[in-house]
Structures are given as C-alpha cells and as structure tokens.
Amino acid sequence: MFQNLDIFRTAMSMARHAGAQQAASAQNIANADTPGYRAREILGFAELTKRNPGADQLRATRTGHMMGQTAGEVPTTERRQAADPNGNSVSLESEMLTAVDAKRAHDKSLAIYRSNLNILRTSLGRG
C-alpha cells in the first residue's frame, strides 16, 4: 500500500523547481545593471515533466534528481526581450512577477506535501 508514494516526490520536485526559478530570478536581478547581460529563465515545471522521458513516473534514481537533473542542471533559456542600450535584457518588473510565481509554486508544493502527509498519518491512525 505504501510502496509507491510518488506524490511526495512530485511535491519535492515542484519545490526544487520553484527554488531554481527563484535563484534564476535573483541572478537576473543581481545583474540588472551589468552591460550585455542577457536575462535567463528556466522552463516551467509542466514543461520539464513533458520534455523528460519517464518524468510522468517521477522516479529518482539518485539523490539530487529533479526530473533526471540535479538542481544545478536545470535548463535555462535566454529571454528574448528588447534590450536596453547597454545590451542588458533584465526587466525588474518581469523578475518581480517571476519571483512571486516561484513563491506561489513553492507554497503549493508544501501544501500538497502537508496534505498528503496528514492523509498518510490519518490512515495509520496517528492523525
């Protein structure tokens, strides 16, 4: 009955993705005044699960796995936005929205984890 608790792995992967998204946004904000810096973004959680084979099963084969990649290997893409005259493409407004989205995704993953943990505890009679 309790051999396959993929919901916990999914919630953890979602939280790691939100952390990586927040880190990418923070790096963009830190380089907002760097001439020639191109803003980076990571793929959405749903896109990552669709692109990686076997991601629908969410099997971690070693620690640090997030859809088959470690946190440092989350694929980033360059944002295609108009750049400032100095070649910088960071938009602080966009980064604020990205940071809020990351916070919401992290909160959602924690809520999923807590909810399923409560269900598990209740089913074991420890609720």
N, C-alpha and C positions, 0 to 999 in steps of 0.2 A: 504494500500500500504506500509506503513512504520511500520507495526506492527511487522514484522519479519526481523530484521536486524542481522542475525546470523554472517554475515561476520565480523562485529565489535567484536563480542565475540570471534570468531575464531582468529582474529588478536591479541586480547588481551591475549588469552590463549597461543598463539605462543610466544608472547613477554615474558610472565611469565615463560614459559618453558625455553626460552633462558637465562633468568636471573637465574633460578635454575641451569641450566647447567653451567653457568659461576661461580656460587657460589660453586658448587661441584668441579670444576676445581681449583678454588682459594684455597679451603680447601686442596685439594691434594697437590698443590704446597707448601702451608704453612707447610705441614707435610712431605716434601720431604726428610728430614734428620731424621725423627723420626723412631727409630728402631721398627720393627714389624708392622708399619703402612701399611695397605692394601688400595690401591687406590680404590676409589668409582666412579661410573659413573651412570648417570640416563638414562632411556630409551629414545629413540628418540621420537619426537613429533608424528610421524605417528604411531609408536608402541603403544604409550599411547592411542591414539584415537581408535585403533583397539582393545585393551585389555579391555577397559572400556565400558560396555553396555550403549547404549544411547549416546555415545560420538559423533556419527555421527550427532546427532541433536544439540549437544553443548548447552544444557540448564543449565544455572547456577541457582540453587535453593537457594543459599545464597551467600553473598559476600565472596570472598576468594576462591571460587570454581575454580579449574582448572581440568577439566575432572573428577569432583567428588572428588577432593582432594584439600586441601589447599597447599600453597607453601611449607610449612614445611613437608608435607606428600608425596612429590614426591618420588616414589620408586627408590631406588638406588640399584645397584648390585656391587659386588666386581669384579674388573678386574682380569681376570685370565692371568697374565703375570709372567714371570720369576722375582723372587725377588732378590734383592741384598743380599750379605752375611749377612747383618743385618736384613733381613726379610722384608725390605721395597720394595713395588712394584710400586712406583711412577716413571714414566718416564717423565722428564721435556719436552722432545720433543713431546710426545703424548699430554701432557697437553697444550702446546702451540697451537697445532692443534685443540684441543677441544675448547680452548678459541676463536680461530679465527672462528670456526664453529658457536659458540654461538653468536658472534658479527654479523656474516652474517645473521643468523636466526632472530636476533633482528631487524637488518636493514630491512630485508624483511618484517617482520610483520608491522613495521612502514610505509613502502612504501605501503603495502596493505591498511592499515588504512587510510593514507592520500589520496590515490587514490579514495577509496570509499567515503570518506568524500567530496572530490571535486565533485564526481558524484552526491552525495546527494544535495550538495549546488547548483549545476547547475540545477538539476531537480526542485529545489524550486525557482529558479530564482535569487539566491543570489551569483552566481559564480563570 
